[in-house]
């Protein structure tokens, strides 16, 4: 999942980030983000809890939808590509750190 340090309830998210509840529901319905407890049978929308990583992507999705006026399917695709890019960048950085260790060992 995520290395999140805290989580926020559906109500807190809507209030703190000033995002309308129907937009949060749409973002979840399109699979752009998933609440931590979405799989629970008894978790209604009002009981959803989001981690900080989900909040980051949710805000980005809402901004793309509103500012660029693109539909949710396109937003989901853009967010997916952005997440893949971010994952590849992290992987590249990890490989570069490993390479630097090997180079330092060879020079010693």
N, C-alpha and C positions, 0 to 999 in steps of 0.2 A: 504494500500500500504506500504509505508516505511516511517521511521522517518528521511529521508534524509535532509541534510541541503543545498545541492546544486545539480545541475544536469550538465551533460556534453553532448554536441552534438555528433552525430555520427562521424563527422570529427575530433573533438577534442579528442574523445576517441581513434580513430585509431592512431592519431598523438602522443598524450601524452603517451599512454600505448604501443605504437609500436606494435599494433595488426593489421593485414591485414584486410581490409574491408570485404573480402569474408568470413573470419572466424567469424566476428561479425554477418553477415547475417545468416550464418549456425547456430550459437548458438541461434539466435532469431527464426529461422525456426523450430528448434527442441524444442522450448518452454522452454529452459533452463533459459532465461531471457526475459523480455518484456520491450520494450521502454515505457516510460511514455505516449507517444502520438501514440502508434501503432494502437489503435482503431480508430483514426481519419481517415476519408476517404481521406483527402488531404495530409496526411503525407507519403511522400516517404521515402525510406531508408536513403537518405542523410539528411532528416529532423528529423530523430529519435533523441530523447533525453533520456538519461539514468540517473538514480539516483545512488547514491554512493553504495547502496546495490546491484544493478544490476551489476555495474562495478566489485565489489568484486567477485560475482559469475561467471561473464563472464571470468574474468582473470583466475579463478580457473578451469573453464571448458576448456579453451584453453590450459592451462598447462597440464591438465589430458590427453587431446587429443594428444598433441604433445609429452609429456614425456613418457607416457605409451603406446602410439600408439593404443588407443582403439577407436572404432567408436563412432559417436555422440549419438546413441541410448544408448549405455552403459554409456557414459558421462552424459547424461540426467538422467539416473537412479541413478548414483552415486551422482550427485548434489542434486537430490530430497531427497535421503536418508540423505545426509549431512545436508540439510535444516531442515528435520524432526528432526534429532538429536539435532540440535541447538535450535529449538523451544521447544523440550522437556526439554533440559537443562535449558532454561530460565524459563519455567514453574516450574520446580523442585526448582530452586533458589527462585522463588516467594513464593512457598509453604513453603520453609524452613524459609524465612523471616517472614511469617505469623505465623508459628509454634513458632519461637523464641519470637515473641510478646506475644503469649498466655502463653508461659512458664514463661516469665518475669512477666506477670500480675498475674499468679498463685503464684509466689514466693513472691510477694509484700504484 
